[in-house]
Amino acid sequence: MSDTQKTAVSEELFATVGTDQELCYQTFGSADDEPLLLVMGLSGPMIWWPVDFCEQLAAAGFFVIRYDNRDVGRSFRGTGRVTRNDLVKAFLGRPVAAPYSISDMAGDGIALLDHLGIAKANICGMSMGGMIVQTMAIEHPDRVLSVTSVMSTTGSRRVGWQSPKLLPRLLKSPGRGRDAYADATADFWKLIGSPAFPEDPEIVRQKAYDTFDRGLSASGVLRQMMAILTQPNRTVALASLPMPTTVIHGLADKMVHVSGGKATAKATGAELVLIEGMGHDLPRQIWPKVIGSIRATADRA
């Protein structure tokens, strides 16, 4: 794309996906191009898919759609109370009630495609977003052209485990206020970011401020965590996926161990892209590889 060709970027828009339920979304590129739905992970608003990353995907021939999951950013808030004690029980495998499931969140993505009049789309998800797109492909295979699952896992407790140092940090309140949230985010990013591609701390803090300003829901994050901890093991179901699939995972991921990505690729027969020095983030240095993998996967559809 030349300097004179600018990617068309929509305003932030809203799609009704249920009674009193709206998802906030934004599009990049031409609606005549191949649709690509981007699904973010735990507590992450759509702005965690950087604008220039989305523009590069649009330049690669996609009509890019990013959105805030339920309980995040400007999208609707779920209901139901989840305590930290509930999460510990779920982590230990004890029976607990979840306000909603990964399947419900996958249904949100399908409802957004319905709103846009898109019959089939390529889908890409990171972390929890990977769990969501896997579930979309299993439960709505007729709506999915291709799947790219990034730094995610199958739902099996045998793989994709989390470093034991992280759960206490996830359960800890970030404190009150904008600066406290930025401080907590910056500290956590030091633990989960890519050691080979360290992010500028000021960029991390600005991202945290933007996230805070967009709208936080502490109870919503707990509901999302419960959906993750109570998700089913998709290994058998993943083996039946008919569409092209690619799995991308960092070898230095402490949030979702690389075994989760390897198990996903083995279950689906997917192409597996392992990246040395990549943690649980999306550093700019690996964008060409990620975008190239999404494009190649869609081309196989």
N, C-alpha and C positions, 0 to 999 in steps of 0.2 A: 504494500500500500504506500503510495507516494505521500509526501508531506501535505499536498493539496487535497488529498482524499481523507476526510475525517469520518470516523466511525459514528454512525447514528446511535445516539444514546437517549433512551426515553427518560422522562421524569420518573420519580418513584410513584408507582401505581398500586392499586389495591384490587385483589380478586376475592370475591365472596366464595368461600369453600364450605360453608355450613351456616346454621342458624346463628346469627350474631358473631360469625367467625370470618375474619378477613386476613389474608396474607399480603404483606407488602412485597412488591417485586419490582425489578427493573430489567430492561432489555438492552442489548447491544447488537448492532448490525442490522441487516435486512431480514425482514420476515420471510423473504423468498428463499433464504439460505436454509441449510439443515438446522433444525432446532437442537439446542444443547442445553439441558437443564443442569445447573450447578447446585449441589446440596451441601451445606456447611455442617460442621460438627458441633459438639457440645458447647452451648452458650454463645456460639459464634453467629453474629449477624451477617447479612449478605456482604457487608463492606469488607469482610475478611477475605473475600475474593477481590483482589485489588482491581481498580478500574483499568489500569494498563494491561493487566493479565487478561481481563475480559475483552479488551480491545484487540489484543493479539489473537485471541481465539476467534473473534469476529473476522479479523484479517485472514484467518486460516479457512474461512468459508462457513462459519457457524452463525446462526441466530442465537445469541447467548441470553439465557434467562437466569438471573440470580435472585434469590428471595430470602427473607427472614423466616426461619422455621417458627412454628408456634412457640410461644413463651420467650421469644427473642425479639429485640429491636422494636419495630413498629407493627409486627404481626400480633394476632390475638393472643390473649393469655388463657392458659388452661385453668382447670379447677381441680381441687383436691389437694390435701395437705400431705406432704412428705417430710418426715423428720430425719435428722441425721442418724438416729438410732434405727429407723426403718432401712436406711441405706446400708448400714453395717450388717443388718440381718440379711438383706438381699445379697450383699457381697459374700456372705458366708453360706449362701444357698438355702436359707430358711424361707418358708412361705411368707410372702408379703403381698399386699394389694397395690397395684400400680394404677395411677389415675389414667394413664393412656400408654400405648405401646409403640414400638418401632413401626408396626403395621399401620397404626393410626397416622403416624407421621408420613409414611409412604403414601397413604391415601390423600394427604394434603398435597403432595407433589402431583399426583394424578389429577386432583381437582383443579390445580393451577393450570395444567395442560388443557383440561376441559374448558376452563375460562378463556384460554387463548385460542381455542379451536384447533389445537394441535393433536392429530390422531396418534402420531408416533414421534418419539424423540430419542436422541442420544442422551445418556445420563451419566453424570460424574459426581461422585461424592467423596468427601474427606472425613476420615475418622467415623463419628456417628453418622455423618452423611453417607459414608460408604455402606454402613449397615442399612441405611434407608434405601439407597439405590439398589442394593442387592435384594431387598424385600420387594421393592417395586417390580423388579425383573421377575421374581418368583411369583408374585401374586397378580401381576398385570403384564404378562409377557407379550401380549398383543399390542401394548403401548410403547414398547422399548425397542429401539433400533440397535443400540450397543451400550455396554456398561464399562465404565472405568472406575475402579474402586481404589482409593488412595489411602494409605496408612490405616487400614481397617482390618476387620476380622470376621469370622464366620458365626460368632455367637457361642462357639464351643468354649467351655471353660479350660480346656486342655491347651489352648493356643491363644496368642494375642494378649497375654497377661500384661499387667501393669506393674511397673516398678513399685515395690511396697512402700517406697519413700513418698510416693505421690498421693495416695489416698488421703492421708491426714491433711495434706495441703489443700486437696480438693474440698474436703469437708470443713476447712477452716474459713470463717467469715473474713472477707477482705477488709472489713472495717467500714466506717461510714464516710461517704463523701467521695468526690471526684479524685482527689489526690491519693487517698488511701487505696482506691481501686487501681489507680495507675501504678502505685508502689507494689501492690500485691501481684499485679499482672507482670510487671518487669521482673520481679523475683522468680515467679513461676516459669517465665520464659527462659530464664537461665538454666532451668532444670530440663526443659523439654525441647528447646530449640536445637537446630542443627549445629553440632560442634564444628563441622568443616565449613559451614557458611553462617557465621555469627551475624545476627541482626544488630544494627545500630540501636543502642538502648533508647535513644531519643525517638526513633521511629516506632519502637515498641510502645513507648509511653504515649505517643500521639495516637497510635491505634487504640490504646486503652481509653484515652480521653474521648475519642470519637465513638467508641462502643458505649461508654457511660452516657454520653450526650444523646445517643440514639434511643436509649431506654433499657434499663436493666430490670430483671425480675429474679430476685434471689430464690423465691419459691419456685419459679419456673425452671431454674437450673436444676434444682433438686428433683423436679418432676422428670426432666430429661434424663438425669442420671439414673432414676429409677427405671425408666424405659430401657436404658442400656443394660442395667444389671438384671433385668427380668426378660431379656430377649431370648428367643428360642435358638437352639442350635440349627443353623441352616445348611449344614454340610451336605446332607442327603438331597435336599431340595435344590441346592446350587448345581448339583451334577446334571440336572435336567434342563438347565438354561440353554435355549436354542440360539441366542444371539452372541455375536463376538464380544469377548470380554478381555480386559487387560487389568492387571493388578500392579500397582506401584507402591513400593514401601521403602522406607529408609532403614539402613542397617544399624543406625544409632538411635532408633525410636524407643524411648523409655515409657511412653504413654500407652502404646499398643505394640507389643513385641513383634518383631518381624515374622515370628512363627504364625501370626494371624494372617499376614499377607500370603505367606507360602501355602498355608492351608486353604485359603480362598482360591488361589491359583490352581492348586492340585484338585480341589473339588470341581472347579468349573472347566478345567483344561485350558485355562487362560494363559495368555502371554504374561510372564512375570518380569517386571522391571525392578531390580534392586539397585538402590543408590547409596554408594559409600558416603558416610559422613552426614547423611540426612537424618534429622530427628523428626519431631512431630510438628512440622511447620512447612511452609511453602516458600523457601528462599528464592529470590530472583534468579540466582545462578542456575537453578534447575528448571526454570520455566520452559526453555526450549525443549528439553527432554519430555516434560509433562505434556506440553501442548502437542508435540510431535506424536506422542503415544495416543492421545485422545483422537487426533486426526487419523492416524493409521487404523485405530480400532473402528472408527466410524466408516472408514473406507472399505473395511471388510464386511460391512453390513449389507 
